[in-house]
Amino acid sequence: MNLAGRPALAVMLERLRRSETLSDAVVATSNLEQDDPIVRVCDDLSVGVFRGSESDVLSRYVSAAQAFKAELVVRLTADCPFICPEVTDRIVRAFCGASPPVHYATNCLRRTYPRGLDAEVIARDTLEAVAAEATSPADLEHVTYFVRRQPQRFRHLSVEDREDRSALRWTLDTLQDFQLLSRMSQALGARVLASSYHELLELFDNHPDWAAINSDVEQTELSGIT
């Protein structure tokens, strides 16, 4: 479905071009025919694509990282069209600058950012080690679940903002979500691809009724993941 005249995935990928820390963006999708339209969107934007198992997303990520020679993997999910590169960059820098070093950094351990700005940073060698051990369907499907549920083994870093805006939902899973994101797109106009996190917050502060559009959506969670 389109936001501002573009597929939602295209909005996300175009917004990511403003990142200061990412050297490349790669879409890791399945090898099923039903995902061919995703490849066409990426081809139109000259974005790299890796295709792998639909169910074993962990192996898909590892293989994509190996194919594109990524030493550090930043995991972003495609239901986040309004991803904010400055938030993602903050998490990457926190991971790289952590002392002592950490295995995993994210803004999802204790949420302060709106849902829809989620980012996870993990080294490829950590993912490779996980892929060599993980066997449960949940671990294979959710990529970082193996790491997140073993904080005693893998050092975690929670990246949090000073202001808690975690009640806001900017992700795209339901029709209500789409209605909200469409309204955001229309209001932003030409700024839809360049708006910053603080611009988006200001937009919501100016339209306090918008949060109610998808406030009743219940987020399904895995045990240990919030």
NUMI-327430 format. One record per residue (C-alpha): x negated, y, z negated; residue in one letter. Coordinates in steps of 0.1 Angstrom, whole numbers. Each point is the difference from the previous one (the first is absolute). Example, Ala and Ser with C-alpha at 12.3 -4.5 7.8 and 13.67 -1.06 7.14 Angstrom:
// NUMI-327430
(dose (-123, -45, -78), 'A')
(dose (-14, 34, 7), 'S')
***
This chain:
// NUMI-327430
(dose (0, 0, 0), 'M')
(dose (-11, 35, 8), 'N')
(dose (-10, 29, -23), 'L')
(dose (-5, 33, 16), 'A')
(dose (3, -16, 34), 'G')
(dose (-28, -26, -7), 'R')
(dose (1, -36, -13), 'P')
(dose (-5, 2, -38), 'A')
(dose (-33, -20, 4), 'L')
(dose (-12, 27, 24), 'A')
(dose (7, 27, -25), 'V')
(dose (-20, -18, -26), 'M')
(dose (-30, -6, 23), 'L')
(dose (0, 36, 12), 'E')
(dose (0, 13, -35), 'R')
(dose (-29, -22, -9), 'L')
(dose (-22, 17, 26), 'R')
(dose (-4, 28, -26), 'R')
(dose (-18, -24, -24), 'S')
(dose (-36, 11, -9), 'E')
(dose (-11, -35, -12), 'T')
(dose (15, -25, 24), 'L')
(dose (-23, -8, 29), 'S')
(dose (26, -19, 19), 'D')
(dose (36, -12, -1), 'A')
(dose (10, -35, 9), 'V')
(dose (35, -15, 1), 'V')
(dose (0, -36, -12), 'A')
(dose (32, -15, 12), 'T')
(dose (13, -35, 8), 'S')
(dose (-6, -20, 31), 'N')
(dose (38, -5, 5), 'L')
(dose (16, 13, 32), 'E')
(dose (24, 21, -21), 'Q')
(dose (-29, 22, -11), 'D')
(dose (-10, 9, 36), 'D')
(dose (16, 34, -3), 'P')
(dose (-24, 8, -29), 'I')
(dose (-29, -7, 24), 'V')
(dose (15, 23, 26), 'R')
(dose (2, 29, -25), 'V')
(dose (-36, -5, -10), 'C')
(dose (-11, -2, 36), 'D')
(dose (17, 33, 7), 'D')
(dose (-19, 16, -29), 'L')
(dose (-33, -18, 8), 'S')
(dose (1, -17, -34), 'V')
(dose (-17, -33, -5), 'G')
(dose (21, -31, -6), 'V')
(dose (-7, -34, -15), 'F')
(dose (26, -28, 3), 'R')
(dose (1, -30, -24), 'G')
(dose (22, -22, -22), 'S')
(dose (34, 14, -9), 'E')
(dose (0, -17, -35), 'S')
(dose (-37, -1, -9), 'D')
(dose (-5, 37, 0), 'V')
(dose (-31, -3, -21), 'L')
(dose (-18, -20, 28), 'S')
(dose (13, 26, 24), 'R')
(dose (-16, 28, -20), 'Y')
(dose (-33, -18, -4), 'V')
(dose (-1, -9, 37), 'S')
(dose (9, 36, 10), 'A')
(dose (-28, 14, -23), 'A')
(dose (-25, -24, 15), 'Q')
(dose (11, 7, 36), 'A')
(dose (-3, 38, -5), 'F')
(dose (-32, -3, -22), 'K')
(dose (17, 18, -30), 'A')
(dose (-20, -2, -32), 'E')
(dose (26, 18, -20), 'L')
(dose (37, -7, 6), 'V')
(dose (27, 26, -7), 'V')
(dose (34, -18, -1), 'R')
(dose (30, 22, 11), 'L')
(dose (34, -16, 7), 'T')
(dose (20, 12, 30), 'A')
(dose (31, 8, -20), 'D')
(dose (-18, 32, -11), 'C')
(dose (4, 24, 30), 'P')
(dose (-6, 31, -21), 'F')
(dose (-33, -13, -13), 'I')
(dose (-21, 30, -12), 'C')
(dose (-37, -3, 11), 'P')
(dose (-12, 22, -29), 'E')
(dose (15, -25, -25), 'V')
(dose (-16, -29, 19), 'T')
(dose (-33, 18, 1), 'D')
(dose (1, 6, -37), 'R')
(dose (3, -38, -7), 'I')
(dose (-28, -9, 24), 'V')
(dose (-23, 26, -16), 'R')
(dose (10, -13, -35), 'A')
(dose (-9, -35, 11), 'F')
(dose (-33, 10, 15), 'C')
(dose (-10, 22, -29), 'G')
(dose (10, -23, -28), 'A')
(dose (-26, -7, -27), 'S')
(dose (-2, -28, -8), 'P')
(dose (11, -12, 34), 'P')
(dose (35, -15, 4), 'V')
(dose (15, -27, 22), 'H')
(dose (33, 17, 6), 'Y')
(dose (15, 35, -1), 'A')
(dose (36, 11, 6), 'T')
(dose (26, 25, -10), 'N')
(dose (25, -28, -6), 'C')
(dose (-11, -14, -34), 'L')
(dose (17, 28, -19), 'R')
(dose (20, 20, 24), 'R')
(dose (-1, 38, 0), 'T')
(dose (3, 6, 37), 'Y')
(dose (32, -5, 19), 'P')
(dose (6, -35, 13), 'R')
(dose (-10, 1, 37), 'G')
(dose (-35, 14, -6), 'L')
(dose (-14, -33, -11), 'D')
(dose (-37, -8, 8), 'A')
(dose (-23, -28, -12), 'E')
(dose (-38, -1, 5), 'V')
(dose (-20, -32, -2), 'I')
(dose (-33, -12, 15), 'A')
(dose (1, -25, 28), 'R')
(dose (-22, -24, -19), 'D')
(dose (25, 0, -29), 'T')
(dose (28, -9, 24), 'L')
(dose (-21, -27, 15), 'E')
(dose (-7, -15, -34), 'A')
(dose (38, 2, -8), 'V')
(dose (9, -17, 33), 'A')
(dose (-24, -29, -8), 'A')
(dose (19, -7, -32), 'E')
(dose (36, 12, 4), 'A')
(dose (26, -26, 8), 'T')
(dose (34, 12, -14), 'S')
(dose (25, 14, 25), 'P')
(dose (1, 33, -21), 'A')
(dose (-37, 4, 2), 'D')
(dose (-1, -6, 37), 'L')
(dose (29, 23, 8), 'E')
(dose (-9, 30, -22), 'H')
(dose (-37, 2, 6), 'V')
(dose (-12, 16, -32), 'T')
(dose (23, -19, -24), 'Y')
(dose (-28, -24, -9), 'F')
(dose (-22, 29, -11), 'V')
(dose (27, 20, -17), 'R')
(dose (11, -29, -23), 'R')
(dose (-35, -7, -12), 'Q')
(dose (-13, 33, -15), 'P')
(dose (-23, -20, -23), 'Q')
(dose (-19, -12, 30), 'R')
(dose (4, 29, 25), 'F')
(dose (-6, 36, -12), 'R')
(dose (29, 22, 8), 'H')
(dose (2, 38, 3), 'L')
(dose (33, 18, -3), 'S')
(dose (1, 33, 19), 'V')
(dose (27, 23, -15), 'E')
(dose (11, 35, 5), 'D')
(dose (5, 26, -27), 'R')
(dose (37, 4, 9), 'E')
(dose (22, -31, -1), 'D')
(dose (22, 0, 32), 'R')
(dose (4, -38, 0), 'S')
(dose (38, 3, 0), 'A')
(dose (0, 12, 36), 'L')
(dose (3, -26, 27), 'R')
(dose (-15, 8, 34), 'W')
(dose (-3, -36, 13), 'T')
(dose (20, -15, 28), 'L')
(dose (18, -32, -8), 'D')
(dose (37, 8, 2), 'T')
(dose (25, 21, 19), 'L')
(dose (1, 25, -29), 'Q')
(dose (-38, 3, 2), 'D')
(dose (3, 7, 37), 'F')
(dose (26, 27, -6), 'Q')
(dose (-22, 17, -25), 'L')
(dose (-32, -2, 21), 'L')
(dose (20, 13, 30), 'S')
(dose (11, 30, -20), 'R')
(dose (-36, 6, -10), 'M')
(dose (-11, -2, 36), 'S')
(dose (26, 24, 12), 'Q')
(dose (-9, 25, -27), 'A')
(dose (-37, -2, 7), 'L')
(dose (3, 5, 37), 'G')
(dose (-34, 5, 16), 'A')
(dose (-16, -7, -34), 'R')
(dose (12, -36, -1), 'V')
(dose (-35, -14, 9), 'L')
(dose (-20, 26, -19), 'A')
(dose (19, 6, -33), 'S')
(dose (-20, -5, -32), 'S')
(dose (11, -17, -31), 'Y')
(dose (6, 33, -17), 'H')
(dose (21, 12, 29), 'E')
(dose (22, -31, -3), 'L')
(dose (4, 6, -37), 'L')
(dose (10, 36, 6), 'E')
(dose (25, -12, 26), 'L')
(dose (16, -22, -26), 'F')
(dose (-1, 27, -27), 'D')
(dose (19, 22, 24), 'N')
(dose (26, -28, 7), 'H')
(dose (5, -17, -34), 'P')
(dose (31, -18, 13), 'D')
(dose (-21, -20, 25), 'W')
(dose (-14, -25, -25), 'A')
(dose (36, -13, -6), 'A')
(dose (2, -12, 36), 'I')
(dose (-20, -32, -7), 'N')
(dose (-1, 1, -38), 'S')
(dose (21, -32, -3), 'D')
(dose (-23, -22, 21), 'V')
(dose (-13, -28, -22), 'E')
(dose (-37, -8, 7), 'Q')
(dose (-8, -37, -1), 'T')
(dose (-31, -6, -20), 'E')
(dose (-24, -29, -4), 'L')
(dose (-9, -9, -36), 'S')
(dose (-30, 20, -9), 'G')
(dose (5, 25, 29), 'I')
(dose (18, 33, -7), 'T')
***
